[in-house]
Amino acid sequence: GNSVTQMEGPVTLSEEAFLTINCTYTATGYPSLFWYVQYPGEGLQLLLKATKADDKGSNKGFEATYRKETTSFHLEKGSVQVSDSAVYFCALSGGSSASKIIFGSGTRLSIRP
Amino acid sequence: NAGVTQTPKFQVLKTGQSMTLQCAQDMNHNSMYWYRQDPGMGLRLIYYSASEGTTDKGEVPNGYNVSRLNKREFSLRLESAAPSQTSVYFCASMRDRANEKLFFGSGTQLSVL
């Protein structure tokens, strides 16, 4: 079945550092890929998505490129801020049911001022 | 703008008790989902309903049942609660396959003693 693997956290960075959070996937067919973010005490919200190979999703300075050849969808940001501290989840849809959406284990990110 | 509403927000049960978690969305979405969130495990899909009248198992369905009561409501039932079901439960909805964005409720913190 489909699966999503994320780098383990927590990740701690200083403000203005470069961020990469790795995500790889296993899937049949052509899944859509997502990054969701969960701020403390809140539910998840969509950060960005990509629906086909080589697509780049972007939002709030974050980017991720759908790489079919490496089955990856790594999240990047050039200069992180304290307000980016949150838990980030990689996810995919597809497989036996196009509506089935599964998530990775999440990566907690903490940014030091 | 209620979005996705979950009740209750907190619940404590004794082993063997039963309860139903309620979820309702007012966005006319077709698909609805139940996830559980555990430390280090990310979000795991319990059940989902791609459209009114259908339900399908997710990654961890054992010990749970669901009912898609109508297009708005999707309930999750624990027939005989176990300590392993202590978790935070999130309901989510999505308009359709063409617009793959999940909207999440604020979660239910469930403790089974």
Interface residues (C-beta under 8 A of the other chain):
Chain A: Q6 S32 F34 Y36 E42 G43 L44 Q45 L46 K49 T51 F89 S93 S97 A98 S99 K100 I101 I102 F103 G104 S105 G106
Chain B: V4 S31 Y33 Y35 G40 M41 G42 L43 R44 L45 Y48 A50 D56 G58 E59 F90 A92 M94 R97 E100 K101 L102 F104 G105 S106 G107
